[in-house]
Amino acid sequence: MKQMGDMLLRKEPFSEIVMGNTALVRAMVEAGTRVVASYPGSPTPEIAEAIASIPADRRPFYFEFSTNEKVATEVAYGAAVNGHLSTVFFKSVGLNVASDTFVQLGLMNIIGGMIIVLGDDPGANSSQNEQDNRHYARLSYIPVLEPASPDEVYDYYKKAAILSASKGMPVILRLTTHVCHAKQRVSFGAWTPVELDRTSRFDPANGPYIPIAADVFPMKRRALQRISEVRSWSDGSDLHTHIHYEHTGHGIITAGLPFLSLMDAIETTPEKPDILKLGMVYPLPEKLIADFLRSHSQIKILEELDDILEKEIKALAHDAQIPVRIIGKCDAEDWIGEYTPERVYDMLAKTWPELFPAKPAAQPASSVLPPRPPQMCPGCGHRSAFYAIQKALDPADITVADIGCHTLGFLPPYRIGQLLMCMGASPGMAAGLSLFNDNRNVICFLGDSTFFHAGIPATTTAFSHLSSLLF
């Protein structure tokens, strides 16, 4: 029987069907990563599962689950400025927790290299929102690679590691839910273990590492210079793919998983638009895109979530005076959810009906399965606790939920939890609800991991305000 841990440490080249998250761990091994930190959250937990399959005494890097995403980012950063290639990974909204540290990273000289793996979640499969973390990259002057498949996850991580170490800057590897969880046969390279060099290489002379007023402008200039250098590098790299069909003056620019949906959508169409698939989505390869724009009369920008590529490419066309029609998102629905092949075809049919005739409406199913909402596991202690609390509460009392399994108390039959925001928010919200509130009890719920993650500061305030508090 195959053991994942043994597979991930094989020294000879091999191929295996793996998830994107598993392919990432093999890339960490081959790239010589030395420190990995994380806080768990979908769609990235399987990265940690793959790491855990390697016995700790054989693991070629240090790994920890940190208290929260901010701490994980700081652990990886500290290791990187000490000369060790490091990685931090977490889910999309985890970047909000890490942001206070994250937004400074582009200013720093990170001599060992640092990869930030983000698990974005179009469709909000397991998140409070669909936030598009490409915005954070621009805020922080950090390049973004966006793979579309497990094979590209493996390849792009190794490229990101080389780029990060050579430029002394962090690099984001932006995954999305179905890239993390997709399975594909991936051809892996050889791995020769290298003994850990424990030499401490941190030197303040490589900085400055303290962003005080006197140094912020020089640090920002350096960050901008690096982004400019990466843009030039990206223009000549093999990260991008141009598929030329020679049938129309129409072209599509896309990236990540929407590219695979696009290939499925156009599989049976007789006339196919040319396609430019971007592997690096920030900074954009401006010369490559400009050449693509000049060779077409109409361009469709296909990107999930926000219109980030659309705006930048339209600005590029305007500044370069390229006479091309650029079509981005057409209505509010284009901003929402995952771009499945069916949705992509419908978008193309709205844009170019002469190339993509509308398909007949799907026939309704002969039978409809009843809904199966998520439930707490049989025997879960939250069930009995919610039952008892519900009996004790007055109908007018206010219950505040937090992130975790107990969030499911919101559903019938308990209906416990009328507000939810983010990890550790319940004590603060409950404290606010208790102010000037003389006749309604307020009760909040907080998990143990969440208490350490973000709840401790809030509970300090909450204890002085709340009518009652439950952990």
Summary of the structure (lengths in Angstrom):
residues: 471
radius of gyration: 24.6
end to end distance: 42.6
largest distance: 73.0
contacts: 1535
relative contact order: 0.09
helix: 41%
strand: 16%
